Amino acid sequence: MDERLSAIEWNNTAMHFRRQIPPNYGTLDVFHNIEQIYFPILAAIGVIGNALTIAILYREKCDLSKHVTRYLMAMTVADLLQRITEFQGAQH
């Protein structure tokens, strides 16, 4: 009986100790606020960079082979479309 009582006392002490630890004061909210500012800026820079890359590659005056130019153009367009669809999904 004494062992059971000491286990109950220990559990109560542990629970009391857990309640004394201050709660996490919204660190996730801080990161969420940073994401709301940082990601749109990053997306805007990415869209501008992709648009400039498409414009440069479209002129085909980069001294690259036609196949390499098409490959880079396809990667840039895919990245641009991914950023646009991700931005549209974040708004809803």
Stockholm file with secondary structure:
# STOCKHOLM 1.0

chainA/1-92         MDERLSAIEWNNTAMHFRRQIPPNYGTLDVFHNIEQIYFPILAAIGVIGNALTIAILYREKCDLSKHVTRYLMAMTVADLLQRITEFQGAQH
#=GR chainA/1-92 SS CHHHHHHHHHHHHHHHHHHHSCCCCSHHHHHHHHHHHHHHHHHHHHHHHHHHHHHHHHHTCSSCCHHHHHHHHHHHHHHHHHHHHHHHHHHC
#=GC SS_cons        CHHHHHHHHHHHHHHHHHHHSCCCCSHHHHHHHHHHHHHHHHHHHHHHHHHHHHHHHHHTCSSCCHHHHHHHHHHHHHHHHHHHHHHHHHHC
//
